[in-house]
Structures are given as structure tokens and as C-alpha cells.
Amino acid sequence: MSVHIGYLPTSGHGDGHMELRHFRYFVAVAEYGGFTRAAARLHVSQPTLSQQIRDLERQVGTPLLVRDPSGTRLTPAGAAFYERIRGVLHAVDDAASTARYVAGLREGKLRVGVALPMPREIHLTVLTAFAEAYAEVQVSPRQLGLVDFDRPLIHGEIDVALMFMPVDPERLAWEPVLDEPRGLAVSTGHDLWDVDAVHFTDVLGQAFAPAHAEVPARAVRWWTMDEQRNDEPPRYRGAPGATPEEMLLSVRLNRVVCPAPYNYRDTALPTGLRMIELTGLPPATVVAARRREDRGGLAEAFCSLAARTVRGLARSAPGKVPASSDLGDLRA
């Protein structure tokens, strides 16, 4: 028996408008063969993805996907729609890329955002490799703060970014660079102080350090594991923090916990704090991100080089940052 997904019969097509995000979400479900894998790849929740597909089907006026015991598949109408929408997305991305190229994207400048601290200081390795491969390009680095997150990239203030997921799946494209375990900051005297690792299910009921309202909600929900609580936020205690330092201070003062990349254990944590490993969850992924429309230029070249360079680093010496003289064969 097959069950139609998301199509609500209406007297006509929907009153809204089809947007590029609808097309990108639909293509992801079609190509990944289901909502679970597509939602994970897009870094959105399954309810959000399902709603977007329902909205799209209302606009089209016919079911595009069906679910049966073997999984999710395209209807005949969905297959025809898929073939045409892939062409539409390619044309949109290509047009935007061409416009930026003509406007001078490759005029010898690249603005790079970096969310510190990076695991194993991989940003230094990547920036060194890029500077050697593109000696004529002026690289302008910028540190990205907790409140910044991916906004400077989305708004065109920088061209690329090295940062942790989840970034905006609708407006940004990225290359996975490195996976890092998730961690949890705890303070002396806390129940978890003496453990080295804790399963996430044992943390969901803890009080968390709150983030400032300007920190993107998408990132906050992911790090505080809202989806693992059926999209419910955690208990918060203390004043909201707008920087990593403020969040860690809240952990110390309010006896709360704060999820973060596990590599924070290698930084100078405030006295009375330690980082323990948070297990049972997918890792935190560092990506080299760019705007989706910036294809074929320096931004895409940087992202590709970043991924190749760190993969080479992992093959050659796990846990060690090589000297710049060791990077030549990694850029091929």
C-alpha cells in the first residue's frame, strides 16, 4: 500500500509562491531517497522539511512523492517535475555565478571568515595552502563571533567561511572539512565534573547556559539538542551570553552546562571549568562554506582546496598540523 506524502487537496493551486528553497528541499528528498537522510544533509528538522514539501505540492497541485514499505519515491508527476527543477536550479546557480564573475569576484581579493577556535588550528593549514596556491590573491581574514555565525557570509560581508555546522542550507553551499566530537562544558561541583564522557540522554534534563537572542536560532537548537527533546528547548538558567567567554562564565557562575565542540578542551578554559565528551550524537562538522551562487570562482576554489588539504592532513599525520612545505602534494 502506498501513502501520499503531504498533498492536501484544494480547490486550486495554493495562494503562496514557490521559492527556491522548496525546489532544493524537494530535490534533496528525491536524491537521498527519504526525509530522514535529506533532513540530516540539509541540517533542518524533519517536520520543517515535510511542511516545505507539503507547501510545494499544494502549489503544484498534485502529489510529487509517495511512501511505501520500500521507502520514499517519486510519483510519475514528481519524476517529471524533478527533471525540470534540477535544470532550473542549475540555471539559477550558473546565472548568479556568472554575474559575480563579471562583477569582479576574481579581482585578487578573498575575504575569509574563521570561527575560532578551530580543531588542531586547521585554519592556519588551510590559509597557508591557499596563499601558496593563489599567491596573487589578497586574503583578508576575519574572526566570526557567536552572534555573527553565518550572517556575514549570507550578507556578502565575507566570501567564504571556515565554521561549524549547521549553516543556512538554502543560501549557502559547503564542503565538509573535518568532524569533531561534541563536548559539554561543566563546572567544578557539578554532578558531571568527575566523568570524562556522558551520553546525550543523560544531559537533556540539565539546565543549560542561555545564548543571546541574536545568536541564530538554528544553531542554538542544534547545539542544545532540541530535536532530541521532540523540538522542545532545554531549561535555561542565568543571563544570556553573546560570546563563548560569556557562555563559559555562565557555566561557572550558575552551575549549568553548555554544549560546544570538544576541541574547546585544548583552549585556556576559565578556572573551575572542564570539557567532557558528549556521546551518542553525530559529530560537529567543520565546513568551508560559500554562497550558493558563487560557483566557479575563488570562493568555490577555496572551499575545495580546504577539504582536500585537511583530508591530506588526516592521511599524513592525524592530530598534527604539517609545515607549509608539506602541503604541496595535498592541493593536487
C-alpha contacts under 8 A as a table, 3 or more apart, distances in Angstrom:
res1	aa1	res2	aa2	distance
1	M	68	D	6.30
1	M	69	P	7.76
2	S	66	V	6.39
2	S	67	R	5.80
2	S	68	D	4.65
2	S	69	P	7.80
3	V	66	V	5.69
3	V	67	R	5.37
3	V	68	D	6.39
4	H	7	Y	6.72
4	H	63	P	6.67
4	H	65	L	6.54
4	H	66	V	4.57
4	H	67	R	6.39
5	I	54	R	7.48
5	I	63	P	7.17
5	I	64	L	7.98
5	I	65	L	5.90
5	I	66	V	5.43
5	I	67	R	6.63
6	G	50	S	6.99
6	G	51	Q	7.47
6	G	53	I	6.52
6	G	54	R	4.25
6	G	55	D	7.93
6	G	57	E	7.02
6	G	63	P	7.47
7	Y	54	R	5.68
7	Y	57	E	5.62
7	Y	58	R	6.26
7	Y	62	T	6.81
7	Y	63	P	5.39
8	L	54	R	7.40
8	L	57	E	7.90
8	L	58	R	6.50
9	P	58	R	7.50
9	P	61	G	7.83
10	T	13	H	6.83
10	T	14	G	7.57
10	T	58	R	7.41
10	T	61	G	7.89
12	G	61	G	6.99
13	H	58	R	5.91
13	H	59	Q	4.95
13	H	60	V	6.51
13	H	61	G	5.37
14	G	17	H	7.74
14	G	55	D	7.82
14	G	58	R	5.28
14	G	59	Q	4.69
14	G	61	G	7.76
15	D	59	Q	7.58
16	G	59	Q	7.25
17	H	59	Q	7.19
18	M	22	H	6.50
18	M	23	F	7.96
18	M	56	L	6.48
18	M	59	Q	6.72
19	E	22	H	5.45
19	E	23	F	6.89
20	L	23	F	5.12
20	L	24	R	6.22
20	L	89	L	7.66
20	L	170	E	7.88
21	R	24	R	5.01
21	R	25	Y	5.99
21	R	170	E	5.63
22	H	25	Y	5.25
22	H	26	F	6.11
22	H	52	Q	6.02
22	H	53	I	6.74
22	H	55	D	7.96
22	H	56	L	6.09
23	F	26	F	5.15
23	F	27	V	6.13
23	F	85	I	6.60
23	F	89	L	7.62
24	R	27	V	5.21
24	R	28	A	6.17
24	R	89	L	7.64
24	R	170	E	7.42
25	Y	28	A	5.11
25	Y	29	V	6.36
25	Y	38	A	7.78
25	Y	42	L	7.89
25	Y	49	L	6.90
25	Y	52	Q	7.36
25	Y	53	I	7.26
26	F	29	V	5.27
26	F	30	A	6.24
26	F	53	I	6.38
26	F	82	Y	7.94
27	V	30	A	5.05
27	V	31	E	6.02
27	V	82	Y	6.63
27	V	85	I	7.79
27	V	86	R	7.25
28	A	31	E	5.17
28	A	32	Y	5.85
28	A	38	A	5.43
28	A	42	L	7.91
29	V	32	Y	5.32
29	V	33	G	5.73
29	V	34	G	5.21
29	V	35	F	5.66
29	V	37	R	7.78
29	V	38	A	5.19
30	A	33	G	5.35
30	A	34	G	6.92
30	A	72	T	7.93
30	A	73	R	6.90
30	A	74	L	6.83
30	A	82	Y	7.77
32	Y	35	F	7.85
32	Y	37	R	6.04
32	Y	38	A	5.64
33	G	37	R	7.50
33	G	38	A	7.70
33	G	71	G	7.04
33	G	72	T	5.73
33	G	73	R	6.66
34	G	37	R	6.04
34	G	38	A	6.27
34	G	71	G	6.62
34	G	72	T	5.08
34	G	73	R	7.68
35	F	38	A	5.08
35	F	39	A	5.79
35	F	46	Q	6.45
35	F	49	L	7.30
35	F	50	S	7.45
35	F	72	T	7.81
36	T	39	A	5.32
36	T	40	A	6.32
36	T	46	Q	6.55
37	R	40	A	5.12
37	R	41	R	6.16
38	A	41	R	5.08
38	A	42	L	6.07
39	A	42	L	5.10
39	A	43	H	5.74
39	A	44	V	5.20
39	A	45	S	5.87
39	A	46	Q	5.60
39	A	49	L	6.47
40	A	43	H	4.98
40	A	44	V	6.64
40	A	45	S	7.66
42	L	169	P	5.49
43	H	166	P	5.95
43	H	167	V	7.73
43	H	169	P	6.87
44	V	48	T	6.58
44	V	49	L	6.74
44	V	169	P	7.99
45	S	48	T	5.32
45	S	49	L	6.37
45	S	227	E	7.21
46	Q	49	L	5.02
46	Q	50	S	6.00
47	P	50	S	5.11
47	P	51	Q	6.14
48	T	51	Q	5.21
48	T	52	Q	6.34
49	L	52	Q	5.18
49	L	53	I	6.36
50	S	53	I	5.17
50	S	54	R	6.22
51	Q	54	R	5.03
51	Q	55	D	6.17
52	Q	55	D	5.08
52	Q	56	L	6.23
53	I	56	L	5.01
53	I	57	E	6.18
54	R	57	E	5.15
54	R	58	R	6.22
55	D	58	R	5.19
55	D	59	Q	6.42
56	L	59	Q	5.13
56	L	60	V	6.21
57	E	60	V	5.02
57	E	61	G	5.77
57	E	62	T	5.81
57	E	63	P	5.79
57	E	64	L	6.49
58	R	61	G	5.07
58	R	62	T	7.00
62	T	77	A	7.50
63	P	66	V	7.57
63	P	75	T	6.98
63	P	77	A	7.36
63	P	78	G	7.12
64	L	74	L	5.88
64	L	75	T	5.30
64	L	76	P	7.69
64	L	77	A	5.95
64	L	78	G	3.93
64	L	79	A	7.59
64	L	81	F	7.83
65	L	72	T	6.75
65	L	73	R	5.65
65	L	74	L	4.57
65	L	75	T	5.41
65	L	78	G	6.26
66	V	72	T	5.72
66	V	73	R	5.54
66	V	74	L	6.27
66	V	75	T	6.42
67	R	70	S	7.74
67	R	71	G	5.57
67	R	72	T	4.38
67	R	73	R	6.38
68	D	71	G	5.41
68	D	72	T	6.46
68	D	73	R	7.99
74	L	77	A	7.60
74	L	78	G	5.01
74	L	79	A	5.51
75	T	78	G	4.74
75	T	79	A	6.11
76	P	79	A	5.13
76	P	80	A	6.44
77	A	80	A	5.25
77	A	81	F	6.12
78	G	81	F	4.93
78	G	82	Y	5.91
79	A	82	Y	5.03
79	A	83	E	6.42
80	A	83	E	5.42
80	A	84	R	6.65
81	F	84	R	5.38
81	F	85	I	5.99
82	Y	85	I	5.13
82	Y	86	R	6.09
83	E	86	R	5.53
83	E	87	G	6.81
84	R	87	G	5.26
84	R	88	V	6.38
85	I	88	V	4.81
85	I	89	L	6.17
86	R	89	L	5.28
86	R	90	H	6.20
87	G	90	H	5.11
87	G	91	A	6.07
88	V	91	A	5.12
88	V	92	V	6.16
89	L	92	V	5.11
89	L	93	D	6.16
90	H	93	D	5.25
90	H	94	D	5.98
91	A	94	D	5.07
91	A	95	A	5.98
92	V	95	A	5.20
92	V	96	A	6.25
92	V	293	E	7.72
93	D	96	A	5.26
93	D	97	S	6.08
93	D	292	R	6.73
93	D	293	E	4.82
93	D	294	D	7.68
93	D	295	R	7.17
94	D	97	S	5.05
94	D	98	T	6.08
94	D	293	E	7.07
94	D	295	R	7.01
95	A	98	T	5.15
95	A	99	A	6.19
95	A	293	E	7.82
96	A	99	A	5.11
96	A	100	R	6.28
96	A	293	E	4.91
96	A	294	D	6.87
96	A	295	R	7.99
97	S	100	R	5.24
97	S	101	Y	6.14
97	S	293	E	5.09
97	S	294	D	4.84
97	S	295	R	4.94
97	S	296	G	6.76
97	S	297	G	7.74
98	T	101	Y	5.02
98	T	102	V	6.13
99	A	102	V	5.22
99	A	103	A	6.10
100	R	103	A	4.90
100	R	104	G	6.41
100	R	105	L	5.62
100	R	294	D	6.91
101	Y	104	G	5.31
101	Y	105	L	5.10
101	Y	106	R	6.55
101	Y	297	G	6.82
102	V	105	L	7.36
104	G	107	E	5.31
105	L	108	G	7.92
105	L	109	K	7.75
105	L	297	G	6.94
105	L	298	L	7.33
106	R	109	K	6.89
106	R	297	G	6.39
106	R	298	L	6.14
107	E	137	V	7.94
108	G	136	E	6.34
108	G	137	V	4.22
108	G	138	Q	5.79
109	K	137	V	5.34
109	K	138	Q	4.63
109	K	139	V	5.91
109	K	140	S	7.48
110	L	137	V	6.95
110	L	138	Q	6.26
110	L	139	V	4.97
110	L	140	S	6.20
110	L	158	I	7.75
110	L	159	D	6.20
110	L	160	V	7.77
110	L	298	L	7.23
110	L	299	A	7.47
111	R	139	V	5.95
111	R	140	S	4.71
111	R	141	P	5.92
111	R	142	R	7.38
111	R	157	E	7.91
111	R	158	I	4.81
111	R	159	D	5.13
111	R	160	V	6.59
112	V	139	V	6.96
112	V	140	S	5.99
112	V	141	P	4.71
112	V	142	R	6.06
112	V	158	I	5.97
112	V	159	D	6.11
112	V	160	V	5.10
112	V	161	A	5.48
112	V	162	L	7.65
113	G	141	P	5.79
113	G	142	R	4.68
113	G	143	Q	5.66
113	G	144	L	5.88
113	G	153	L	7.87
113	G	158	I	6.38
113	G	159	D	7.81
113	G	160	V	6.20
113	G	161	A	4.35
113	G	162	L	6.23
113	G	163	M	7.99
114	V	123	H	7.27
114	V	141	P	7.18
114	V	142	R	6.16
114	V	143	Q	4.96
114	V	144	L	5.52
114	V	161	A	5.68
114	V	162	L	4.90
114	V	163	M	6.13
115	A	118	M	6.81
115	A	143	Q	5.87
115	A	144	L	4.74
115	A	145	G	6.57
115	A	149	F	7.75
115	A	161	A	7.82
115	A	162	L	6.34
115	A	163	M	5.07
115	A	164	F	7.55
116	L	143	Q	6.86
116	L	144	L	7.23
116	L	163	M	7.99
117	P	121	E	7.21
117	P	263	N	7.80
117	P	264	Y	7.19
117	P	267	T	7.84
118	M	121	E	5.07
118	M	122	I	6.18
118	M	123	H	6.55
118	M	163	M	7.88
118	M	263	N	7.55
119	P	122	I	6.21
119	P	180	E	7.37
119	P	263	N	5.51
120	R	263	N	7.91
120	R	319	G	6.74
120	R	320	K	7.16
120	R	321	V	6.74
121	E	124	L	5.81
121	E	125	T	7.24
121	E	321	V	7.46
122	I	125	T	5.04
122	I	126	V	6.15
122	I	310	V	7.29
122	I	321	V	7.06
123	H	126	V	5.08
123	H	127	L	5.94
123	H	162	L	7.19
124	L	127	L	5.24
124	L	128	T	5.98
125	T	128	T	5.24
125	T	129	A	6.20
125	T	309	T	7.75
125	T	310	V	7.93
125	T	321	V	6.75
125	T	322	P	7.38
125	T	323	A	7.98
125	T	324	S	7.17
126	V	129	A	5.15
126	V	130	F	6.16
126	V	305	L	7.65
126	V	306	A	5.43
126	V	309	T	6.51
126	V	310	V	7.40
127	L	130	F	5.09
127	L	131	A	6.04
128	T	131	A	5.16
128	T	132	E	6.28
128	T	324	S	6.41
129	A	132	E	5.27
129	A	133	A	6.19
129	A	305	L	7.92
129	A	309	T	7.37
129	A	324	S	6.87
129	A	327	L	6.40
129	A	328	G	7.77
129	A	331	R	7.62
130	F	133	A	5.06
130	F	134	Y	5.86
130	F	135	A	7.94
130	F	302	F	6.85
130	F	305	L	7.13
130	F	306	A	7.92
131	A	134	Y	5.23
131	A	135	A	5.28
131	A	137	V	7.36
131	A	139	V	7.54
132	E	135	A	5.38
133	A	331	R	7.84
134	Y	137	V	5.58
135	A	138	Q	7.88
144	L	148	D	5.80
144	L	149	F	6.26
145	G	148	D	4.99
145	G	149	F	6.19
145	G	243	T	6.74
146	L	149	F	5.51
146	L	215	V	6.40
146	L	242	A	6.39
146	L	243	T	5.48
146	L	244	P	6.77
147	V	212	H	7.69
147	V	214	E	5.78
147	V	215	V	4.45
147	V	216	P	7.14
147	V	242	A	6.15
147	V	243	T	7.23
148	D	151	R	5.64
148	D	152	P	6.48
148	D	215	V	7.26
149	F	152	P	7.44
149	F	215	V	7.36
149	F	216	P	7.25
150	D	153	L	5.46
150	D	154	I	6.31
150	D	161	A	7.94
150	D	167	V	6.23
150	D	168	D	7.30
151	R	154	I	4.99
151	R	155	H	5.95
152	P	155	H	5.21
152	P	156	G	6.10
152	P	157	E	4.87
152	P	158	I	5.89
153	L	156	G	5.26
153	L	157	E	5.91
153	L	158	I	5.11
153	L	159	D	6.15
153	L	160	V	6.50
153	L	161	A	7.01
153	L	290	R	7.01
153	L	291	R	6.98
154	I	157	E	7.77
154	I	171	R	6.86
154	I	172	L	7.22
154	I	291	R	6.56
155	H	158	I	7.97
156	G	159	D	6.55
158	I	161	A	7.54
159	D	290	R	6.37
159	D	291	R	7.55
159	D	299	A	6.17
160	V	288	A	6.90
160	V	289	A	5.53
160	V	290	R	4.76
160	V	291	R	7.64
160	V	299	A	5.91
160	V	302	F	7.65
160	V	303	C	7.56
161	A	287	V	7.83
161	A	288	A	5.61
161	A	289	A	5.20
161	A	290	R	6.74
162	L	286	V	6.79
162	L	287	V	5.75
162	L	288	A	4.72
162	L	289	A	6.53
163	M	286	V	5.37
163	M	287	V	5.67
163	M	288	A	6.78
163	M	289	A	7.66
164	F	167	V	7.57
164	F	284	A	6.61
164	F	285	T	5.51
164	F	286	V	4.32
164	F	287	V	6.06
165	M	219	A	7.75
165	M	284	A	6.72
165	M	285	T	5.67
165	M	286	V	6.33
165	M	287	V	6.80
166	P	218	R	7.25
166	P	219	A	6.00
166	P	222	W	7.38
167	V	172	L	7.08
167	V	219	A	7.72
168	D	171	R	5.87
168	D	172	L	5.68
169	P	172	L	5.57
169	P	173	A	6.95
171	R	291	R	6.00
171	R	292	R	5.71
172	L	289	A	6.56
172	L	290	R	5.64
172	L	291	R	4.44
172	L	292	R	4.83
173	A	289	A	5.70
173	A	290	R	5.50
173	A	291	R	5.92
173	A	292	R	4.99
174	W	287	V	6.00
174	W	288	A	5.40
174	W	289	A	4.09
174	W	290	R	6.12
174	W	303	C	6.97
175	E	287	V	5.48
175	E	288	A	5.27
175	E	289	A	6.50
175	E	303	C	5.96
175	E	304	S	6.64
175	E	307	A	6.24
176	P	285	T	6.79
176	P	286	V	6.29
176	P	287	V	4.50
176	P	288	A	6.59
176	P	307	A	6.41
177	V	285	T	7.24
177	V	286	V	5.45
177	V	287	V	4.98
177	V	288	A	6.55
177	V	306	A	6.73
177	V	307	A	4.69
177	V	310	V	6.33
177	V	311	R	7.36
178	L	285	T	5.75
178	L	286	V	5.10
178	L	287	V	7.02
178	L	310	V	7.18
179	D	283	P	5.84
179	D	284	A	5.75
179	D	285	T	4.46
179	D	286	V	6.20
180	E	261	P	6.65
180	E	262	Y	6.73
180	E	263	N	7.27
180	E	283	P	5.56
180	E	284	A	5.16
180	E	285	T	6.10
180	E	286	V	7.53
181	P	261	P	6.45
181	P	262	Y	5.49
181	P	263	N	7.86
181	P	277	E	6.99
181	P	278	L	7.28
181	P	279	T	7.77
181	P	282	P	7.89
181	P	283	P	4.78
181	P	284	A	5.93
182	R	259	P	7.15
182	R	260	A	6.15
182	R	261	P	4.78
182	R	262	Y	4.95
182	R	277	E	6.16
182	R	278	L	5.27
182	R	279	T	7.17
182	R	281	L	7.78
182	R	283	P	5.82
182	R	284	A	5.85
183	G	259	P	5.69
183	G	260	A	5.20
183	G	261	P	5.23
183	G	262	Y	4.03
183	G	263	N	7.75
183	G	264	Y	7.88
183	G	275	M	6.12
183	G	276	I	5.49
183	G	277	E	4.38
183	G	278	L	4.77
184	L	257	V	6.51
184	L	258	C	5.56
184	L	259	P	4.36
184	L	260	A	5.89
184	L	261	P	7.89
184	L	262	Y	7.24
184	L	275	M	5.44
184	L	276	I	5.29
184	L	277	E	6.21
184	L	278	L	6.01
185	A	248	L	7.30
185	A	251	V	7.14
185	A	257	V	5.59
185	A	258	C	5.10
185	A	259	P	6.23
185	A	260	A	7.16
185	A	273	L	6.68
185	A	274	R	5.75
185	A	275	M	4.55
185	A	276	I	6.52
186	V	190	H	6.59
186	V	192	L	6.88
186	V	193	W	6.23
186	V	251	V	6.43
186	V	252	R	7.56
186	V	255	R	7.46
186	V	256	V	6.92
186	V	257	V	5.24
186	V	258	C	7.11
186	V	273	L	5.72
186	V	274	R	5.73
186	V	275	M	6.41
186	V	276	I	7.56
187	S	190	H	5.66
187	S	193	W	6.45
187	S	251	V	6.26
187	S	252	R	5.32
187	S	255	R	6.20
187	S	256	V	7.62
187	S	257	V	7.76
187	S	272	G	5.58
187	S	273	L	4.49
187	S	274	R	6.50
188	T	193	W	5.85
188	T	252	R	7.75
188	T	272	G	5.19
188	T	273	L	6.23
188	T	274	R	7.98
189	G	193	W	6.43
189	G	255	R	7.89
190	H	193	W	5.25
190	H	255	R	6.40
191	D	194	D	7.53
192	L	195	V	5.61
192	L	198	V	7.96
193	W	274	R	7.59
195	V	198	V	7.14
195	V	276	I	7.16
196	D	276	I	5.11
196	D	277	E	6.35
197	A	276	I	5.27
197	A	277	E	4.42
197	A	278	L	5.87
197	A	279	T	6.83
198	V	202	D	6.82
198	V	203	V	7.63
198	V	276	I	7.33
198	V	277	E	6.34
198	V	278	L	5.28
198	V	279	T	5.98
199	H	202	D	5.63
199	H	203	V	7.14
199	H	278	L	5.81
199	H	279	T	4.67
199	H	280	G	5.66
200	F	203	V	5.14
200	F	204	L	6.49
200	F	278	L	5.96
200	F	279	T	5.91
200	F	280	G	6.04
200	F	281	L	7.09
201	T	204	L	5.59
202	D	205	G	7.11
203	V	206	Q	5.34
204	L	225	M	7.58
204	L	229	R	7.32
204	L	234	P	6.93
205	G	234	P	7.05
205	G	235	R	7.41
206	Q	234	P	7.48
206	Q	235	R	6.92
206	Q	256	V	7.25
206	Q	257	V	7.10
207	A	234	P	6.73
207	A	235	R	4.81
207	A	236	Y	5.22
207	A	237	R	6.16
207	A	256	V	5.27
207	A	257	V	6.47
208	F	224	T	7.89
208	F	234	P	6.60
208	F	235	R	6.06
208	F	236	Y	4.81
208	F	237	R	6.26
208	F	256	V	5.15
208	F	257	V	4.93
208	F	258	C	5.76
209	A	236	Y	5.85
209	A	237	R	5.98
209	A	238	G	6.41
209	A	239	A	7.78
209	A	240	P	7.11
209	A	241	G	7.68
209	A	247	M	6.25
209	A	250	S	6.08
209	A	251	V	6.22
209	A	256	V	5.84
209	A	257	V	6.09
209	A	258	C	5.62
210	P	236	Y	5.63
210	P	237	R	6.76
210	P	238	G	6.84
210	P	239	A	6.71
210	P	240	P	4.70
210	P	241	G	6.37
210	P	247	M	7.47
211	A	215	V	6.58
211	A	220	V	7.29
211	A	240	P	4.76
211	A	241	G	4.82
211	A	242	A	6.23
211	A	247	M	7.13
212	H	215	V	5.66
212	H	240	P	4.71
212	H	241	G	5.08
212	H	242	A	4.99
213	A	216	P	7.64
213	A	217	A	7.88
213	A	240	P	7.69
214	E	242	A	7.79
215	V	219	A	7.50
215	V	220	V	7.11
215	V	242	A	7.21
216	P	219	A	5.59
216	P	220	V	6.51
217	A	220	V	4.95
217	A	221	R	5.99
218	R	221	R	5.42
218	R	222	W	6.38
219	A	222	W	5.21
219	A	223	W	6.24
220	V	223	W	5.34
220	V	224	T	5.98
221	R	224	T	5.27
221	R	225	M	5.98
221	R	226	D	5.20
221	R	227	E	7.43
221	R	233	P	7.25
222	W	225	M	5.21
222	W	226	D	6.49
222	W	227	E	7.38
223	W	226	D	7.93
223	W	259	P	6.09
223	W	260	A	7.19
224	T	233	P	7.32
224	T	234	P	6.96
224	T	259	P	6.63
225	M	228	Q	5.37
225	M	229	R	6.91
225	M	233	P	7.87
226	D	229	R	5.11
226	D	230	N	6.57
226	D	231	D	4.63
226	D	232	E	5.19
226	D	233	P	5.19
226	D	234	P	7.07
227	E	230	N	5.08
227	E	231	D	4.40
227	E	232	E	7.04
228	Q	231	D	6.88
229	R	232	E	5.19
229	R	233	P	7.28
237	R	254	N	6.84
237	R	256	V	6.97
238	G	250	S	6.39
238	G	254	N	6.13
239	A	250	S	7.22
240	P	247	M	7.51
241	G	244	P	7.40
241	G	246	E	4.90
241	G	247	M	4.90
241	G	250	S	7.54
242	A	246	E	6.42
242	A	247	M	7.25
243	T	246	E	5.19
243	T	247	M	6.32
244	P	247	M	5.05
244	P	248	L	6.15
245	E	248	L	5.17
245	E	249	L	6.11
246	E	249	L	5.01
246	E	250	S	6.22
247	M	250	S	5.12
247	M	251	V	6.49
247	M	258	C	7.23
248	L	251	V	4.99
248	L	252	R	6.46
248	L	258	C	7.31
248	L	270	P	7.58
248	L	273	L	7.94
249	L	252	R	5.07
249	L	253	L	6.16
249	L	270	P	7.62
250	S	253	L	5.11
250	S	254	N	5.61
250	S	255	R	7.66
250	S	256	V	7.25
251	V	254	N	5.58
251	V	255	R	5.41
251	V	256	V	4.85
251	V	257	V	5.68
251	V	258	C	6.67
251	V	273	L	7.87
252	R	255	R	5.80
252	R	256	V	7.47
252	R	272	G	6.86
252	R	273	L	6.63
260	A	264	Y	7.17
261	P	264	Y	6.05
261	P	284	A	6.55
262	Y	265	R	6.04
262	Y	275	M	6.79
262	Y	276	I	7.27
262	Y	277	E	6.25
263	N	266	D	5.66
263	N	267	T	7.56
264	Y	267	T	5.27
264	Y	269	L	7.69
264	Y	275	M	6.91
265	R	268	A	7.90
265	R	269	L	7.31
265	R	274	R	6.85
265	R	275	M	5.22
265	R	276	I	7.83
269	L	273	L	6.28
269	L	274	R	6.99
270	P	273	L	5.86
278	L	281	L	7.54
288	A	302	F	7.79
288	A	303	C	4.93
288	A	304	S	7.97
288	A	306	A	6.63
288	A	307	A	7.34
289	A	303	C	6.48
290	R	294	D	6.78
290	R	299	A	6.20
290	R	300	E	6.97
290	R	303	C	7.43
291	R	294	D	5.45
292	R	295	R	6.99
294	D	297	G	6.63
294	D	299	A	6.51
294	D	300	E	6.79
295	R	299	A	7.35
295	R	300	E	5.74
296	G	299	A	7.80
296	G	300	E	5.97
296	G	301	A	7.32
297	G	300	E	5.65
297	G	301	A	6.31
298	L	301	A	4.88
298	L	302	F	6.00
299	A	302	F	5.18
299	A	303	C	6.41
300	E	303	C	5.20
300	E	304	S	6.21
301	A	304	S	5.24
301	A	305	L	6.06
302	F	305	L	5.13
302	F	306	A	6.02
303	C	306	A	5.13
303	C	307	A	6.42
304	S	307	A	5.37
304	S	308	R	6.33
305	L	308	R	5.12
305	L	309	T	5.89
305	L	331	R	6.32
306	A	309	T	5.19
306	A	310	V	6.28
307	A	310	V	5.48
307	A	311	R	6.13
308	R	311	R	5.15
308	R	312	G	6.14
308	R	330	L	6.42
308	R	331	R	6.49
309	T	312	G	5.14
309	T	313	L	6.23
309	T	327	L	7.33
309	T	330	L	5.30
309	T	331	R	6.28
310	V	313	L	4.75
310	V	314	A	6.16
311	R	314	A	5.13
311	R	315	R	6.34
312	G	315	R	5.09
312	G	316	S	6.08
312	G	330	L	5.50
313	L	316	S	5.22
313	L	317	A	5.91
313	L	318	P	6.69
313	L	320	K	7.57
313	L	321	V	7.05
313	L	322	P	7.08
313	L	330	L	7.96
314	A	317	A	5.72
314	A	318	P	4.69
314	A	319	G	7.37
315	R	318	P	6.63
317	A	320	K	5.48
317	A	321	V	7.68
317	A	322	P	7.68
322	P	325	S	7.95
322	P	326	D	6.03
322	P	327	L	7.28
323	A	326	D	5.42
323	A	327	L	7.16
324	S	327	L	5.37
324	S	328	G	7.84
325	S	328	G	6.64
326	D	329	D	7.44
327	L	330	L	5.29
327	L	331	R	7.10
328	G	331	R	6.05
328	G	332	A	7.79
329	D	332	A	5.86
